[in-house]
Amino acid sequence: MTEGRGFQYPIAYCEALATAKRLAKGKGVMGSDANVVEYTCIKVNGEWVAPFNLVTPSQEDVGKQKKIDARNEAIKKAKEAGLSDEDIKNLGIL
């Protein structure tokens, strides 16, 4: 329950309902028990996959991500130019 003000996020994906109820205890709005919802999961390449909601970035996030991407690109170029991690760290980039 989000009181219409936000999203619900999974606390955990559990094999047993008892585990889900235990983990949901007190994790809802104002300390209430969180909702427990049953989903079908599948195994892909040995890993469990379950449905989820992908949160799209805000405009602020987009701006911050551009800075992160530019920094990572600068580090990549520095390494390609032969600088070591220590050299990059000394420049204050890492």
Number of C-alpha atoms within 10 A of each C-alpha: 13 11 7 6 7 8 11 12 9 13 13 11 18 13 10 8 13 10 12 19 16 11 17 19 14 13 14 14 12 8 10 12 16 21 17 16 10 11 11 7 12 12 9 8 7 7 8 10 13 11 9 9 9 6 7 8 10 9 9 8 11 12 11 12 13 11 12 12 11 12 14 14 12 14 19 12 12 16 14 10 9 9 14 13 14 10 14 15 12 10 9 8 13 12
